[in-house]
């Protein structure tokens, strides 16, 4: 293996290490972060990795240690590195500016339907209810004015805290009201 190939491989490995550090510990390397401009840490890492590995492949295929062949291998590395750096720039910007949903609050609990998991005693005792919030199942403590058996479908009418709700039993279309309820 030619010396030029080894040098290019080391440059490529440095790019991979910088990319790994940027992705895994970006906050630790904030002194190397140049902002969201065209020279971000991810762009530098992508450029170094592509330049080094493409240059190593070209140096090995060209098979020589002359200055002209090393320059040709460097040119091949640049041809590979520029689009790779551009792609890294686009992907890192897309990841940073990706829109996300707002964090659910307890007010988002009010009006949801759920199923009683642990029966709810009448009055001040708590049972458990499973609801869907943001597409995810959430289990909360439930309180009600009337006792509600496990498996009953309920409607959340109030959320006094982030972990508890006040519920009322709902009727399914094929059900009749419980005796004593209107």
N, C-alpha and C positions, 0 to 999 in steps of 0.2 A: 504494500500500500504506500503510495507516494506521500511525501510530507504535506503537499498541498491538500490532499484528500483529508488527512488528519486535521489540519487547521480548519478546513471547512466543516468537518464533523463537530469539532469543538464549538465553532460558532453556532451551528444548529442546536447543539445540546444546551448552550447558554440561553438560546431563545426559548427552548422548551422549559428550562428551569425558571426563567423569568415569567413565562406564561403561567406555569403552575403556581408560583408565588403570587402573581397578580390575581389569579382566580381564587386561591385558597386563603390567602392572607393579604388581601388588597389594602386593608387598613394598616397593617404592619409596615407596608412599603409605601406609605403615603408620601414619604419624602421623594420617591421616584415618580409619583403621579403628576403628570403635566397638565391635568385638567381634561376637559371634553373636546379639546381641539384635535387637530389631525395628528398630534404626536402624543397619544396616550400610551400608557404602559402596555396595553394589549396590542397596539399597533406595532410598537417597537419589538415586542416578543414575536409577533407573527412575521415581521420583516426579517429578524435575525434567524428564526428557525427555517423559513423558506430559503433565504439566501444561503445559509450554511449547508443544508441538506441538498438543495439543487446544485450548488457549487461542488459539493463532494461527488455527486453522481457524475456531473460533467467532467470533473478532474480525473475521475477513475476511468470513464469511457474514453477520454482523449488520451490518457496514458502518457503523461509526460510532466516533467518538472521545469520546462522552459518558461520564461516570462510570458511569451505569447500564449501558451496553452493555459497558464494560470489566469491571464487576462480574459481569455475566452470562457473559462469556467466561471469567472466572476461575472461576466456578462450574462451567462445563462442563469446564474444565481439572482441577478438583478431582475431579469425577465420574470422569474418565478416569484420574487419577493414583493414586487410592486403590487400585483393584483391581490396577493395574500394579505398585505398590509391594508389595502383598500377594503377587502372583505372583513378583516378584523375590525376596522373602523366602523363599518356599517352595522355589523352584528353587535358590537359593544354599545353603540348609540341606540340601537333598537331595544336592547335589553334595559338600558338606563331609562328610556323614555316610554316604556311599556305602560299603557294605562291599566290601572287595577281598580277593583270595586272598593267602595268604602267599607271600613270595618263595621260589622253589625253592632248595633247598640241594643239596649234592653227595650227601647221603644219599637224596634223591629220585631220583637217577640209578640207584641199585642196584635191580635187578629189572626194568628196562625192556628192551624188545626194540629192536634196531637193525639196520642194514644196513651192511656194510663198504663204504666208499667207496674207500679206498686199502688195498691188501692189507697184512695184519699179518704181519710176520716172527715166527718162533718166538723166544722168549726175551725179550731186553731191548729189541729194536727197537720202533718205534711205527708204526702205520698210522692210518687215520682211520675213524671210525664216525659214522653219522648216526642220531640217535635223536629221539623226540618227547618233549618235556618241557613239560607244561602246554599241550599242543596245538600247540606251536611246534617246528619242526625245529631241532635243535642238532647241530653237527658238533664232535666231540671227538677227541682223540688216543686211540688204543686199543692195548693191549698184550695178549698172550695167550701161553700156554705152548706152543701148537702154531701153526704157520703157518695163516693163514686167508685165502682168496682174496677179491678184490673181488666184491661182489654177494652174499656169504654172509650169512645171517641169524644174529645173535648175541644173546646174553643178557648183560647187565651184571651182574657178580658183585661188583665192588668199585670204589670211586671214590677213588683215592689223592690226587687233587687236584681242583680245580674244573674243570680243562680236560682231564683224562685219566681213562680208565677201564680196568679189566681185564675182558676179555670171554671168553666161551666160545661156540663155534659151536653152533647148534641145528640140528636136523634138521627139514625140512619133512615133512609126512605122506607125500608121494610120493617121498622120497629114501631112499637107502640110505647107511649109514656109509661114509666114505672108507676106502680100504685102509689098514690099519695102525691104524685106530681101532676101538675096541670099542663 
